[in-house]
Each structure stands twice: as structure tokens, then as C-alpha cells.
Amino acid sequence: MFKKVALGIVFVFAGIGFFLVAGYFAVRFGFTNESGIIDTQREAFFEGIAPEAIEPSYTGPWEGSEEWLVMEDAIRRDVSVIQRAAADSGVPARLIVANLVAEQLRLFFTEREAYKKFFYPLKILGPQSQFSWGVMGMKEDTAIQVENNLKDTTSPYYLGPEYEHLLDFKTDDVKGERFTRMTDQHDHYWSYLYAGLFLKQIQVQWENAGYPINNRPEILSTLYNIGYRYSVPKENPQVGGAAITLSDGTRSFGGLAAEFYNSNLLTDLFAQ
């Protein structure tokens, strides 16, 4: 009996180990990324295909939806930390919010059970804690690169000495502290700050390459969605990113973020 119990315990821990290892490699090699239209849009981003050729046209006022009203309420409660993160990272608050809107609408419409049970009744933003973290949906490896770019003076993403210590850790448990920062359900400041710094680093990279995109929220948002690896400065970048299906149609992450950015929504709090 003892041997059977011991063997059962071994099998349980082996199963847990397999799950964790499989999860690591799934994230590492991009198996957790959404497929289909995403890959097509990523190719379009680099090959210069017009986004209209791959995106359904805008068909309705998503801003009047129940999901938007939930999100608007939650964003208004977060206005002070969003503005603080924007000031610290050096990007417009509206740019951070545009990416927040796209990420949260994606979550609201793909995680319907969680939306109905938690996000809608509590009027809160949806935090993530598995493959992507926090309300901005940033992956751990992206967060690490944001941190490293702040201190690497040879990096094309380097922002200058005044930014170097913005993400310094207070403990020796860097991995644990990073996770706590990004997934804190009561204070979203770090999620917004990491997102703002990512966007600022991309701005600097493209500006130094001679292709400024500071006034191109659709391109910055596309790059926020697809990551550093695909940030290759060029003359005519195209909007793209993950396909996000709402109640009124489907568009890319970058297109949806720009749709909010260029609207009159929340302009009383976040000017264009």
C-alpha cells in the first residue's frame, strides 16, 4: 500500500512538472499566441499590405456597448495612476489608455464567463496572471526587456540616464517582485508604467532610425501587441496585430487602439 501511495505521489508531481515545463515552452515558442488573422496581419505589417485588405470594416458603435460602459467606469477610477505612469514614462496618457482599451475589450469578449461573473458585476478591469500579466496583458519576457533596455546604454531603445532607475527592485526576489508588481489587482500603476516605457522605447528606436512614429498611435499599438522582435523601423509601416472580435465586428489590435485614440471618448481626462 505504501509503495502504491508513493508511486501515486510521484505521478502527481511528474504531471505537475510536465504541465509547468509545457507552459514554459508554449510561451517561449509562441504557441500561446492567437493564430489565423494574427499571423496574416503580422505579415501585412512587414510587407506593406493595406490593412483594409485583411480587416473587416468598422460596422458599429462599440463605444455604446455594455462592455465599454464597464471599462469606462473602471478607467475613470484609475485616472490618477494612469496619469502618473504617463508622466513617469514620458508618453501621453491617452496612448497608454488606447492600448488598455484594446487589451481589455479583447479580454472581455474572449473570457465571457469571467466577464459575466467578475468584470461586469464589479465594474473592474480584467487582470491576467498566467501567460500575460496585469491589465495591460504584458508577457514576462517583454517586461524583462523593458527593464534591461533602461540600463543598456548601447540599446536602440535606451531612453537616457533619467529613466535608468524607474524599475529598480527593492528585494532580492526579482522574479517574485516583478510578478507582484504586474498582477496587483488593487494598484495598476506598474502595469501602466511598464506599458508606457515600452511605448517610449519604441518611439525612441524609430526616431533614432529616422522614422518617427510619435504621432502614429495605430503603429505604436500594433508594436505593443506584437512585441520588440517585430519592431523594425521602416518608411511605411502598416497597422495590424491580433484579431479582436467584438459584438459588431473584428479588427486588429492596432486598429482598435487607434479607433479609441482618435475618438472623443474620455477626452475630458486624457487629451489627444
Backbone torsions as a table, in degrees:
resi	resn	phi	psi	omega
1	MET	NA	-42.9	-179.9
2	PHE	-61.0	-41.4	-179.7
3	LYS	-63.9	-38.8	179.9
4	LYS	-65.7	-41.7	178.2
5	VAL	-64.0	-45.6	179.9
6	ALA	-61.3	-42.4	179.0
7	LEU	-63.9	-39.6	177.7
8	GLY	-61.7	-41.6	178.8
9	ILE	-63.1	-41.8	178.4
10	VAL	-60.0	-44.1	-179.8
11	PHE	-64.1	-39.0	179.2
12	VAL	-62.4	-48.4	-179.2
13	PHE	-68.1	-33.3	176.2
14	ALA	-63.7	-40.7	178.3
15	GLY	-64.0	-42.1	178.4
16	ILE	-63.3	-42.9	179.2
17	GLY	-62.1	-41.6	178.4
18	PHE	-61.8	-42.9	-179.8
19	PHE	-61.8	-44.3	-178.7
20	LEU	-66.2	-43.1	179.1
21	VAL	-64.9	-42.5	178.8
22	ALA	-62.0	-40.6	178.2
23	GLY	-62.7	-41.5	179.5
24	TYR	-60.2	-49.9	-178.1
25	PHE	-69.4	-29.1	176.5
26	ALA	-62.5	-43.2	178.1
27	VAL	-70.8	-44.6	-176.7
28	ARG	-56.9	-42.6	-175.1
29	PHE	-103.1	12.3	171.2
30	GLY	80.0	14.9	-178.8
31	PHE	-70.3	-17.4	179.1
32	THR	-86.2	-7.5	177.8
33	ASN	-69.6	147.1	176.4
34	GLU	-69.2	152.4	-174.4
35	SER	-112.6	-169.0	176.1
36	GLY	77.8	-114.6	-175.4
37	ILE	-61.7	-29.5	-179.0
38	ILE	-57.7	-51.1	-177.3
39	ASP	-63.2	-40.1	177.8
40	THR	-61.4	-43.0	-178.5
41	GLN	-70.1	-34.0	176.7
42	ARG	-63.5	-43.3	177.6
43	GLU	-61.7	-40.9	-179.9
44	ALA	-62.4	-36.2	-179.2
45	PHE	-59.4	-37.9	-176.4
46	PHE	-92.4	-24.8	-177.0
47	GLU	-95.1	-5.3	175.4
48	GLY	82.4	21.1	177.7
49	ILE	-73.0	135.7	178.8
50	ALA	-60.5	133.8	-176.8
51	PRO	-61.6	-25.4	-179.7
52	GLU	-63.7	-23.6	-177.4
53	ALA	-75.0	-16.1	-176.3
54	ILE	-123.7	-9.0	-178.5
55	GLU	-113.5	133.8	170.7
56	PRO	-61.3	148.3	-178.2
57	SER	-72.2	158.5	179.6
58	TYR	-66.9	126.9	-171.5
59	THR	-118.2	-1.4	-178.0
60	GLY	-176.5	169.6	-175.3
61	PRO	-83.5	80.9	179.7
62	TRP	-59.3	-24.2	-178.3
63	GLU	-65.9	-12.2	176.3
64	GLY	-95.3	6.0	-175.6
65	SER	-79.2	161.6	176.0
66	GLU	-59.4	-40.1	-178.5
67	GLU	-61.8	-41.2	178.6
68	TRP	-65.3	-40.5	-178.9
69	LEU	-63.1	-37.8	175.5
70	VAL	-63.1	-47.7	-178.0
71	MET	-65.3	-41.5	-179.7
72	GLU	-58.4	-44.0	179.9
73	ASP	-60.6	-44.4	-179.2
74	ALA	-67.1	-40.5	-179.8
75	ILE	-65.5	-40.2	179.2
76	ARG	-61.9	-33.3	177.1
77	ARG	-71.7	-21.9	-177.7
78	ASP	-98.9	8.4	-170.6
79	VAL	-57.1	-40.7	-175.9
80	SER	-67.2	-40.9	-179.6
81	VAL	-74.0	-31.7	176.1
82	ILE	-64.8	-46.0	-180.0
83	GLN	-65.7	-36.6	177.0
84	ARG	-64.9	-46.0	179.4
85	ALA	-64.0	-37.2	178.4
86	ALA	-64.7	-44.0	179.2
87	ALA	-64.1	-41.3	-178.6
88	ASP	-70.3	-34.4	-178.0
89	SER	-88.9	-19.8	176.9
90	GLY	83.9	25.2	175.3
91	VAL	-123.6	157.9	178.3
92	PRO	-61.6	139.0	178.5
93	ALA	-58.5	-34.8	-177.8
94	ARG	-64.7	-30.0	178.8
95	LEU	-68.7	-41.6	175.6
96	ILE	-62.1	-45.2	-178.0
97	VAL	-64.5	-36.1	179.2
98	ALA	-59.3	-42.2	178.3
99	ASN	-72.8	-33.6	174.5
100	LEU	-61.7	-44.3	-179.5
101	VAL	-61.1	-47.2	180.0
102	ALA	-62.7	-43.6	-179.1
103	GLU	-65.6	-42.4	-177.9
104	GLN	-71.7	-39.0	176.6
105	LEU	-63.6	-39.3	175.5
106	ARG	-59.0	-45.7	-179.0
107	LEU	-66.4	-43.4	-178.9
108	PHE	-59.4	-37.1	-175.2
109	PHE	-91.0	-16.0	177.4
110	THR	-97.9	-28.3	179.1
111	GLU	-108.2	66.0	-173.0
112	ARG	-65.0	-36.3	-179.0
113	GLU	-64.7	-45.4	178.6
114	ALA	-65.7	-37.7	178.6
115	TYR	-60.1	-46.7	-177.2
116	LYS	-68.4	-35.6	-175.6
117	LYS	-83.1	-35.2	-171.1
118	PHE	-122.3	-56.9	-171.0
119	PHE	-63.3	-46.2	-178.5
120	TYR	-69.5	-51.2	-178.0
121	PRO	-62.8	-37.3	-175.7
122	LEU	-92.3	-8.2	-178.2
123	LYS	54.1	53.2	-177.6
124	ILE	-123.3	162.4	172.8
125	LEU	-78.0	153.7	-177.8
126	GLY	-91.9	109.7	176.4
127	PRO	-83.2	148.7	177.3
128	GLN	-115.9	151.9	-176.9
129	SER	-144.9	13.0	-179.9
130	GLN	-108.7	-100.1	-177.2
131	PHE	-75.9	-30.4	173.8
132	SER	-123.6	153.7	-170.6
133	TRP	-119.0	144.3	169.1
134	GLY	72.1	-174.7	-177.1
135	VAL	-73.4	-15.8	179.0
136	MET	-97.1	-2.9	174.9
137	GLY	62.9	38.4	-178.5
138	MET	-89.6	136.6	177.4
139	LYS	-78.2	155.2	-177.2
140	GLU	-60.8	-43.6	-177.9
141	ASP	-64.6	-31.0	175.9
142	THR	-69.0	-42.4	178.2
143	ALA	-60.4	-41.1	179.2
144	ILE	-63.5	-41.1	179.5
145	GLN	-67.9	-36.6	174.5
146	VAL	-56.5	-46.7	180.0
147	GLU	-61.3	-48.9	-176.7
148	ASN	-63.7	-37.7	-178.6
149	ASN	-64.2	-26.0	-179.5
150	LEU	-67.3	-27.2	-174.2
151	LYS	-107.8	-13.6	-177.4
152	ASP	-87.6	101.5	-176.0
153	THR	-69.2	-14.1	179.0
154	THR	-93.2	-4.6	-177.0
155	SER	-75.5	141.6	175.0
156	PRO	-66.2	-10.8	180.0
157	TYR	-99.1	1.8	-175.4
158	TYR	-63.6	131.7	-173.9
159	LEU	-100.5	-13.4	-178.8
160	GLY	118.3	163.1	-174.7
161	PRO	-62.0	-27.2	-178.2
162	GLU	-68.9	-14.4	179.9
163	TYR	-101.0	-11.3	-167.3
164	GLU	-58.6	-32.7	-172.4
165	HIS	-107.7	12.3	-178.0
166	LEU	-63.2	-30.5	-175.6
167	LEU	-113.6	20.3	178.3
168	ASP	-58.9	143.2	-179.9
169	PHE	-92.8	151.9	-177.3
170	LYS	-98.9	-10.8	-179.2
171	THR	-128.3	172.2	176.3
172	ASP	-82.2	-14.2	179.1
173	ASP	-87.3	73.5	-175.0
174	VAL	-61.2	-45.8	-177.3
175	LYS	-62.5	-45.2	-179.6
176	GLY	-67.3	-40.1	-179.9
177	GLU	-67.3	-37.7	178.0
178	ARG	-63.2	-45.2	-180.0
179	PHE	-61.6	-43.6	179.8
180	THR	-62.8	-42.6	177.9
181	ARG	-56.1	-51.7	-169.4
182	MET	-75.6	-23.2	-174.2
183	THR	-110.8	7.4	-179.9
184	ASP	-60.5	117.2	-176.7
185	GLN	-79.9	-13.7	-176.6
186	HIS	-101.0	-18.7	-179.7
187	ASP	-142.1	110.1	-175.6
188	HIS	-94.2	11.7	-175.5
189	TYR	-55.1	-47.5	-175.5
190	TRP	-66.1	-37.5	176.8
191	SER	-59.5	-44.8	179.7
192	TYR	-68.3	-37.5	-178.6
193	LEU	-67.3	-46.1	178.0
194	TYR	-59.5	-42.5	179.1
195	ALA	-63.4	-44.8	179.5
196	GLY	-61.7	-41.6	179.9
197	LEU	-68.1	-38.3	174.9
198	PHE	-57.6	-49.6	-178.3
199	LEU	-62.9	-39.0	178.7
200	LYS	-65.9	-40.6	179.1
201	GLN	-64.4	-38.9	177.2
202	ILE	-65.6	-42.1	177.1
203	GLN	-56.2	-47.4	-178.2
204	VAL	-65.0	-42.7	178.5
205	GLN	-56.5	-49.9	-177.3
206	TRP	-70.5	-37.2	178.9
207	GLU	-65.5	-42.4	178.9
208	ASN	-65.9	-26.7	178.9
209	ALA	-83.6	-4.5	179.0
210	GLY	91.7	13.0	179.4
211	TYR	-129.3	71.1	-176.8
212	PRO	-61.8	136.2	179.0
213	ILE	-128.4	24.7	-178.6
214	ASN	-58.2	-31.2	-179.5
215	ASN	-103.1	25.6	179.3
216	ARG	-122.1	75.3	-177.8
217	PRO	-59.5	-29.9	-178.9
218	GLU	-68.8	-34.5	178.9
219	ILE	-76.9	-44.1	177.5
220	LEU	-60.1	-39.6	179.8
221	SER	-71.1	-36.8	174.9
222	THR	-59.2	-45.5	-179.1
223	LEU	-68.8	-34.8	175.9
224	TYR	-59.9	-37.9	-177.5
225	ASN	-75.7	-40.0	-174.0
226	ILE	-97.7	-14.4	168.3
227	GLY	98.1	170.3	-177.2
228	TYR	-55.8	-40.8	-174.6
229	ARG	-53.7	-32.5	-175.9
230	TYR	-100.6	7.3	180.0
231	SER	-85.8	89.8	-179.0
232	VAL	-118.2	103.8	-177.1
233	PRO	-54.7	134.4	-179.9
234	LYS	-155.0	169.0	-172.9
235	GLU	-72.3	-42.1	-174.2
236	ASN	-125.9	68.8	177.9
237	PRO	-68.9	152.0	-178.9
238	GLN	-116.7	149.3	177.9
239	VAL	-68.8	146.3	179.6
240	GLY	-172.7	-148.6	-178.6
241	GLY	111.2	-171.0	-177.3
242	ALA	-60.9	144.7	176.2
243	ALA	-78.7	125.8	-179.9
244	ILE	-116.8	117.4	-177.5
245	THR	-99.5	117.5	177.3
246	LEU	-106.1	-174.2	-178.2
247	SER	-69.9	-19.1	-176.3
248	ASP	-112.9	12.2	178.8
249	GLY	139.3	-177.3	-176.5
250	THR	-122.3	136.3	170.8
251	ARG	-146.5	172.6	-177.4
252	SER	-76.5	161.5	177.7
253	PHE	-57.2	-48.9	-179.3
254	GLY	-63.2	-39.8	179.2
255	GLY	-66.7	-39.4	-179.6
256	LEU	-68.6	-41.7	178.4
257	ALA	-61.3	-43.0	179.6
258	ALA	-67.6	-32.1	178.1
259	GLU	-59.6	-44.5	175.7
260	PHE	-68.2	-47.3	-174.8
261	TYR	-54.8	-40.4	-176.1
262	ASN	-89.6	0.8	178.9
263	SER	-84.8	179.7	176.0
264	ASN	-98.3	12.0	-179.2
265	LEU	-73.2	132.2	177.1
266	LEU	58.5	23.7	177.8
267	THR	-70.2	-16.1	175.1
268	ASP	-69.9	-19.8	-179.8
269	LEU	-109.5	-38.2	-174.3
270	PHE	-130.0	100.1	-177.5
271	ALA	-70.4	152.0	176.8
272	GLN	-73.2	NA	NA
